[in-house]
């Protein structure tokens, strides 16, 4: 068994993707609980994020196995190099998804189980949307943010409208950062026929990325106002806005290296929002 190949398949060697799923899930837990959520929920959701993200990466590499070898950034992925077979990749994905369900089981309810099935479907189907969706990054936003309605279901036993607005905020954030990611591969993706937001947006890509950041922050501000959050939350949003402006500086000339740097830096955007949210509730 090539342990390093499996590590690369599941992206456990690259925690940035875990954090991009984790931050919105934590936003959901804190908004739903309006305080530090119960420790058991926190542990279960963090473990679930790690497992489902790794399962999703395995499916992604399976779906892209005929394309990754032609893209400079992905040509050394284990399915592209033959280190792992397609069957092994699917086996890993199924095993991780079942393990995630096992982790969720102590708190499972019919509603939570229903949402978990939808989340698994979104994670498994997202990689294939790059064949026919003009903006698959929007679908990614649903997939990456589905921990939000699950968090509300776990904490409150229902999924209020607010969860939908928070999911929408995450959707726009996902379009922003994953368009930056897609800008790195635009030339290769055009050659092989993959559809991405960077290609669809064309010369308006930078403008739309910044607009998506603005919509994300506006929605988060509106939700925070409904909770009557204080100065620390607003400072967190202000820091996130500053980070978004820094990303504009990185991506405005569309240099692939700087675009990838902006993508990686998004973990600080999510962290800024979460820090303000968590600290504000902590001092109440």
LINURBEL-V660792 format. One record per pair of residues at least 24 apart in sequence whose ideal C-beta (glycine too) atoms are under 6 Angstrom apart, sorted by the first residue. I is the first residue (numbers start at 1). J is the second residue. D is the distance in whole Angstrom. If there is no record, write none. Layout:
I|J|D  I|J|D
//
This chain:
2|83|6  5|78|4  5|83|4  5|84|5  8|78|5  9|58|6  9|61|6  9|78|5  9|84|6  10|54|4  10|57|5  10|58|6  11|57|4  16|264|6  16|267|6  17|53|6  18|50|6  18|53|5  19|267|4  21|49|5  21|53|5  21|144|5  22|49|5  23|270|3  23|274|5  24|145|5  24|148|6  24|170|4  25|49|6  25|147|3  26|274|5  28|148|4  28|151|3  29|151|4  30|277|5  30|278|6  32|151|5  32|152|5  32|155|4  32|156|6  33|155|5  35|281|5  41|154|6  44|103|6  47|103|5  48|100|5  48|103|6  48|104|6  51|96|5  51|99|5  51|100|4  52|100|5  52|123|6  54|96|5  55|93|5  55|96|4  55|97|5  56|123|4  58|89|5  58|92|5  58|93|4  59|93|5  59|124|5  59|127|6  60|127|4  61|89|6  62|86|6  62|89|4  62|90|6  63|127|4  63|128|5  67|192|5  70|192|5  71|185|6  71|188|4  73|185|6  107|154|6  111|153|5  112|153|5  112|154|6  115|149|6  115|150|5  115|153|6  119|146|4  122|146|6  130|194|5  130|195|6  134|200|5  135|197|5  135|200|6  137|174|6  137|175|5  137|178|4  137|179|6  137|197|4  138|175|6  140|174|5  140|178|6  141|170|6  141|171|3  141|174|3  144|174|5  145|170|4  165|219|6  165|223|6  166|223|6  169|216|5  169|219|4  169|220|5  172|212|4  172|215|4  172|216|5  173|216|4  175|212|5  176|209|5  176|212|4  176|213|5  177|263|6  177|266|4  179|209|5  180|251|6  180|259|5  180|262|5  180|263|4  181|263|4  183|254|6  183|259|4  184|256|5  184|259|5  184|260|5  206|251|6  206|252|6  210|248|6  213|244|4  217|241|6  229|280|5  230|280|5  232|276|5  232|279|4  232|280|4  233|276|4  233|277|6  233|280|4  235|276|6  236|272|5  236|273|5  236|275|5  236|276|2  239|272|4  240|269|5  240|272|4  240|273|5  243|268|5  243|269|5
//
